[in-house]
Amino acid sequence: MTVQGAPTELTLAGLKHRAMPLWLEPFYILFTRKYMAAFGAFVIVGMLLMAVLADVIAPYDPIAQDIPSKLRPPSGEHLLGTDHFGRDLFSRILYGARTSLYVGFGVVVLGTTLATLLGTVSAYVGGKFDMTYQRFVDAVQSIPSLVLLMTIVSVIGPGLLNIILALGLRQSIGESRIVRSAVLGIKQSQYMDAAKALGASHIRVIVFYIMPNIMAPIIIIASLALGQAILAEATLSFLGFGVPPPTATWGGMLSDEARRYMIQAPWMAIAPGVSLSLAVFGINMFGDGLRDVLDPRMRGSR
């Protein structure tokens, strides 16, 4: 028998749960129940540390050639070995992480911003503008992504900023359709009609009524697009359309040089290949877990 008014275990648990700020709850679920997403977050943090501290961690200059030390296997002096120019692969992996994150975050910021703007305006305006823009999206998506990217880079030229621009534009066109779908669902809500009846301007409706309600899909899109951007940059670098040498990039390290010395020096392909695979896998796992936490339709899987 319990004393009337005494807090029960269930009540205490509920108070403990409510004591957590609402914005912290998705992160709590992410790191306590989504173990693969937590692993992905660990990979992202590791890449950030590699990129930021590359100048401190790297034992050698990533572009300095040392011909007498070429094609040396992994050892205490060179942790991941050297390439055919004698450059330290561990140092190049660190600086390649910096290049990959430059491209990844640049593409995510540019692509997500344009996708949000285009998708929101297309859904909100509707009519002929929406129909014309959607046909343009259909036409662009009918072209293979790799062919379109190679064409854009061939026209504007290689380089870090040009790669970010090409990938960001391609990403924004496809993702704008996802944003448009989210806005169309919100556009029919009763609070939207109430806001318009009260005299709210179009800008106010978009900023204060639409944008806060589509942030979850936007965050999910951005997290998943990061891995895709890194992989796309590596693909372009592998084909010779990416960041020009001697800048260290994982895709460039996997290109003709690594294939030429695959038998003689397999570590030249293993080091960037494992780094690229681990980075993309971790980012995708983090994005997948973030989708499960933020998407209301996936909350039942908790």
PEWO-V41601 format. One record per residue. N is the residue number from 1. RES is the residue in three letters. OMEGA is omega as a letter, one per 20 degrees, with the letter a starting at -180 (none if undefined). NEAR is the number of other ideal C-beta (glycine too) atoms within 12 Angstrom. D_CENTER is the distance of its C-alpha to the mean C-alpha in Angstrom with 2 decimals. Layout:
<<N	RES	OMEGA	NEAR	D_CENTER> <N	RES	OMEGA	NEAR	D_CENTER>>
//
This chain:
<<1	MET	a	4	55.75> <2	THR	r	10	53.47> <3	VAL	a	7	54.57> <4	GLN	r	7	53.83> <5	GLY	r	7	51.00> <6	ALA	a	10	49.61> <7	PRO	r	14	45.82> <8	THR	r	13	44.91> <9	GLU	r	11	42.12> <10	LEU	r	11	40.13> <11	THR	r	14	40.61> <12	LEU	r	13	39.51> <13	ALA	r	13	36.36> <14	GLY	r	13	35.64> <15	LEU	r	13	36.30> <16	LYS	r	13	34.04> <17	HIS	a	16	31.20> <18	ARG	r	13	31.88> <19	ALA	r	13	32.04> <20	MET	r	17	28.26> <21	PRO	a	11	26.59> <22	LEU	a	11	24.92> <23	TRP	r	11	21.55> <24	LEU	a	16	21.61> <25	GLU	r	20	22.35> <26	PRO	r	30	18.85> <27	PHE	r	22	17.94> <28	TYR	r	20	21.35> <29	ILE	a	24	20.86> <30	LEU	a	31	17.41> <31	PHE	r	22	18.93> <32	THR	a	17	22.39> <33	ARG	a	19	21.97> <34	LYS	a	28	18.55> <35	TYR	r	17	19.06> <36	MET	r	23	16.33> <37	ALA	r	33	13.79> <38	ALA	r	25	15.68> <39	PHE	r	23	15.42> <40	GLY	r	33	11.61> <41	ALA	r	27	11.92> <42	PHE	r	23	14.53> <43	VAL	a	32	12.51> <44	ILE	r	35	9.87> <45	VAL	r	21	13.06> <46	GLY	r	25	14.75> <47	MET	r	38	12.39> <48	LEU	r	25	12.77> <49	LEU	r	18	16.47> <50	MET	a	32	16.75> <51	ALA	a	30	15.36> <52	VAL	a	19	17.46> <53	LEU	a	17	20.50> <54	ALA	a	29	20.58> <55	ASP	a	16	23.74> <56	VAL	a	12	25.38> <57	ILE	a	22	24.42> <58	ALA	a	30	24.84> <59	PRO	a	24	28.49> <60	TYR	r	30	28.86> <61	ASP	a	20	27.89> <62	PRO	a	36	25.16> <63	ILE	r	22	27.04> <64	ALA	a	21	30.56> <65	GLN	r	20	32.57> <66	ASP	a	22	35.14> <67	ILE	r	14	36.91> <68	PRO	a	10	39.28> <69	SER	a	22	36.35> <70	LYS	r	23	34.59> <71	LEU	r	28	33.41> <72	ARG	a	28	34.16> <73	PRO	r	23	32.82> <74	PRO	a	21	30.95> <75	SER	r	15	33.37> <76	GLY	r	11	33.90> <77	GLU	r	18	33.87> <78	HIS	a	30	30.72> <79	LEU	a	23	28.51> <80	LEU	r	36	26.66> <81	GLY	r	35	29.42> <82	THR	r	37	29.69> <83	ASP	a	45	29.13> <84	HIS	r	26	31.89> <85	PHE	a	29	32.08> <86	GLY	a	27	32.40> <87	ARG	a	38	29.05> <88	ASP	a	37	27.71> <89	LEU	r	48	24.72> <90	PHE	r	34	23.61> <91	SER	a	34	23.46> <92	ARG	r	46	21.59> <93	ILE	r	46	18.96> <94	LEU	a	37	18.51> <95	TYR	r	39	18.33> <96	GLY	r	45	16.07> <97	ALA	r	41	13.45> <98	ARG	r	33	14.01> <99	THR	a	44	13.65> <100	SER	r	49	10.39> <101	LEU	r	37	8.89> <102	TYR	a	33	10.94> <103	VAL	a	47	9.61> <104	GLY	a	44	5.82> <105	PHE	r	30	6.64> <106	GLY	r	29	9.47> <107	VAL	a	42	8.11> <108	VAL	a	37	6.03> <109	VAL	a	26	9.39> <110	LEU	a	30	11.60> <111	GLY	a	40	10.43> <112	THR	r	39	10.15> <113	THR	r	25	13.38> <114	LEU	r	30	15.17> <115	ALA	r	38	14.28> <116	THR	a	37	15.60> <117	LEU	a	28	18.58> <118	LEU	a	33	19.53> <119	GLY	r	40	19.13> <120	THR	a	41	21.03> <121	VAL	a	24	23.75> <122	SER	a	35	24.20> <123	ALA	a	33	24.77> <124	TYR	a	33	26.84> <125	VAL	r	23	29.06> <126	GLY	r	19	29.51> <127	GLY	a	13	32.49> <128	LYS	r	11	32.68> <129	PHE	r	17	29.65> <130	ASP	a	26	27.41> <131	MET	a	16	29.16> <132	THR	a	15	28.92> <133	TYR	a	28	25.22> <134	GLN	r	26	24.48> <135	ARG	r	16	26.66> <136	PHE	r	20	24.75> <137	VAL	r	27	21.47> <138	ASP	a	15	23.46> <139	ALA	a	13	24.72> <140	VAL	a	27	21.39> <141	GLN	r	19	19.90> <142	SER	r	14	23.11> <143	ILE	r	19	22.30> <144	PRO	a	12	20.35> <145	SER	a	25	16.92> <146	LEU	r	20	17.81> <147	VAL	a	18	21.20> <148	LEU	a	26	20.00> <149	LEU	r	38	17.58> <150	MET	r	27	20.44> <151	THR	a	19	22.82> <152	ILE	a	28	20.95> <153	VAL	r	34	20.51> <154	SER	a	17	24.14> <155	VAL	a	15	25.30> <156	ILE	r	19	23.55> <157	GLY	r	17	23.61> <158	PRO	a	29	21.30> <159	GLY	a	23	19.73> <160	LEU	a	29	16.61> <161	LEU	r	19	16.83> <162	ASN	r	27	17.84> <163	ILE	r	42	14.91> <164	ILE	a	38	12.54> <165	LEU	a	27	15.04> <166	ALA	a	39	15.36> <167	LEU	a	51	11.79> <168	GLY	r	35	11.33> <169	LEU	r	30	14.63> <170	ARG	a	38	14.09> <171	GLN	a	44	10.97> <172	SER	a	36	12.92> <173	ILE	a	36	15.94> <174	GLY	a	32	14.77> <175	GLU	r	41	12.83> <176	SER	r	38	15.89> <177	ARG	r	31	17.93> <178	ILE	r	35	16.09> <179	VAL	r	43	16.63> <180	ARG	r	35	20.16> <181	SER	r	22	20.94> <182	ALA	a	35	20.10> <183	VAL	r	36	22.25> <184	LEU	r	24	25.03> <185	GLY	a	19	25.34> <186	ILE	a	30	25.72> <187	LYS	a	30	28.00> <188	GLN	a	15	30.73> <189	SER	a	19	30.88> <190	GLN	a	12	34.18> <191	TYR	r	19	32.87> <192	MET	r	26	31.67> <193	ASP	r	15	35.24> <194	ALA	r	13	36.63> <195	ALA	r	23	34.60> <196	LYS	r	20	35.85> <197	ALA	r	11	39.36> <198	LEU	r	14	39.35> <199	GLY	r	10	38.67> <200	ALA	r	19	35.03> <201	SER	a	13	33.77> <202	HIS	r	19	30.95> <203	ILE	a	15	28.75> <204	ARG	r	16	29.58> <205	VAL	a	28	28.89> <206	ILE	a	29	25.40> <207	VAL	a	18	24.50> <208	PHE	a	17	26.30> <209	TYR	a	28	26.48> <210	ILE	a	37	23.57> <211	MET	r	24	20.56> <212	PRO	a	15	21.01> <213	ASN	r	24	21.25> <214	ILE	a	37	18.07> <215	MET	a	22	15.76> <216	ALA	r	27	14.95> <217	PRO	r	38	13.63> <218	ILE	r	36	11.74> <219	ILE	r	26	9.97> <220	ILE	r	34	9.38> <221	ILE	a	39	8.15> <222	ALA	a	37	5.59> <223	SER	r	36	4.53> <224	LEU	a	35	5.06> <225	ALA	a	40	3.95> <226	LEU	r	42	1.11> <227	GLY	r	38	4.45> <228	GLN	r	33	6.35> <229	ALA	r	46	6.31> <230	ILE	r	47	7.43> <231	LEU	r	33	9.76> <232	ALA	r	39	11.03> <233	GLU	r	48	11.89> <234	ALA	r	37	13.63> <235	THR	r	31	15.44> <236	LEU	r	42	16.71> <237	SER	r	41	17.81> <238	PHE	a	29	19.51> <239	LEU	r	22	21.38> <240	GLY	a	21	22.36> <241	PHE	a	34	20.54> <242	GLY	r	40	17.90> <243	VAL	a	37	18.52> <244	PRO	r	22	22.27> <245	PRO	j	25	23.94> <246	PRO	r	21	24.86> <247	THR	a	27	21.43> <248	ALA	r	43	19.84> <249	THR	a	44	16.85> <250	TRP	r	47	16.17> <251	GLY	r	40	16.66> <252	GLY	r	40	19.75> <253	MET	r	50	21.13> <254	LEU	a	39	21.03> <255	SER	a	30	22.84> <256	ASP	a	19	26.59> <257	GLU	a	31	27.47> <258	ALA	r	32	26.15> <259	ARG	a	19	27.62> <260	ARG	a	17	30.90> <261	TYR	a	26	31.32> <262	MET	a	19	29.89> <263	ILE	a	12	33.31> <264	GLN	a	19	34.56> <265	ALA	a	29	31.49> <266	PRO	a	23	28.96> <267	TRP	r	32	27.08> <268	MET	r	41	25.78> <269	ALA	a	31	23.61> <270	ILE	a	25	23.13> <271	ALA	r	36	21.52> <272	PRO	r	40	18.59> <273	GLY	r	28	18.33> <274	VAL	r	21	18.12> <275	SER	a	36	15.64> <276	LEU	a	38	13.21> <277	SER	a	22	13.94> <278	LEU	a	29	13.67> <279	ALA	a	42	10.31> <280	VAL	r	34	8.74> <281	PHE	a	25	11.17> <282	GLY	r	31	10.49> <283	ILE	r	41	6.80> <284	ASN	r	30	8.12> <285	MET	r	30	11.14> <286	PHE	r	38	9.77> <287	GLY	r	36	8.16> <288	ASP	r	29	11.52> <289	GLY	r	35	13.54> <290	LEU	r	35	12.20> <291	ARG	r	31	13.17> <292	ASP	a	27	16.51> <293	VAL	a	34	17.21> <294	LEU	a	32	16.47> <295	ASP	a	28	17.62> <296	PRO	a	18	21.44> <297	ARG	a	14	22.11> <298	MET	a	20	20.62> <299	ARG	r	16	22.49> <300	GLY	a	8	25.43> <301	SER	a	15	23.66> <302	ARG	none	18	23.74>>
//
